[in-house]
Amino acid sequence: MCVPDYSDIDSLKAELQDKQYDYIIHAAGVTRAISAAEYDLINADFTENLANAAVQSGINLKKFVLISSLAAIGPLTGLNGIITEDTSPKPITAYGKSKLLAEQKLRAIKNLNYIVLRPTAVYGPRDTGIFIFFKQVSKHLEAYIGRGQQKLSFIYVTDLAKVSVRSVYAAGNGTYNLSDGNFYDKYELGQLTKTILNVRTLRIHLLLVFVKLIAAVSEKVSSMRNTAPILNLEKLDELTAANWSCSIELAKHELGFYPQYPLAAGLTETLKWYRDNKWL
């Protein structure tokens, strides 16, 4: 597969002129980086370059769709309330800030017909992020950070793919939050996983201060090695945030987005794939 050089607008223009794309769904980016500057470069600057190239190339581009993230808004600090498109953005990670910057850069480009999609935590076959939790549960260990209550949200990859395609036909520009339309407490993912896998687990709660120490050490070691840490203090804040529930009413009304996979249905397909492909 040929990967475009997102740092070179001229080469992007040549690619676009050669292929004459009608639609662009831009999902490329990084979820782990060694610095805020690297997040901004790849997630924001490269997005801006591609969008500018699309406008400058003269192709008849009907829609540019950016797959952003609910992290661009950030979580709510209390259990009351729900994230909407009008919620003031307060991203708590460099990743979320880079996605917000990408959105801002996109809106500043004249003559670009665009849609911004902000999915919450995405899961599904081949995902290696939430898979770590599934792997633990399959080995009879169910670990949580602290005991604080949480409202979490998820979206199955098939629902995200379908709405991404639907959005290219949407009228006008817009920004939309996406989830499966529900919220879940901190234990529901584990409970459903245990039921589907038919396993029993030992449930443990790790002290937040202990996990913070691990995250700080991970940050330091990764910095010395010039690699991106799997867990750092920002990611820990994201994992333990109180409220990630979001409204999808605008996406329903304007994009016709009616998710088909609540968490139980999406997990059933996902865990079957992991088992069939020997991941579990």
Secondary structure, 3 states (H helix, E strand, C coil): CCCCCCCCHHHHHHHHHHHCCCEEEECCCCCCCCCHHHHHHHHHHHHHHHHHHHHHCCCCCCEEEEECCHHHCCCECCCCCCECCCCCCCCCCHHHHHHHHHHHHHHCCCCCCEEEEEECEEECCCCCCCHHHHHHHHCCEEEEECCCCCEECEEEHHHHHHHHHHHCCCCCCEEEEECCCCCECCCHHHHHHHHHHCCCCEEEEECHHHHHHHHHHHHHHHHHHCCCCCCCHHHHHHHCCCECCECCHHHHHHHCCCCCCCHHHHHHHHHHHHHHCCCC
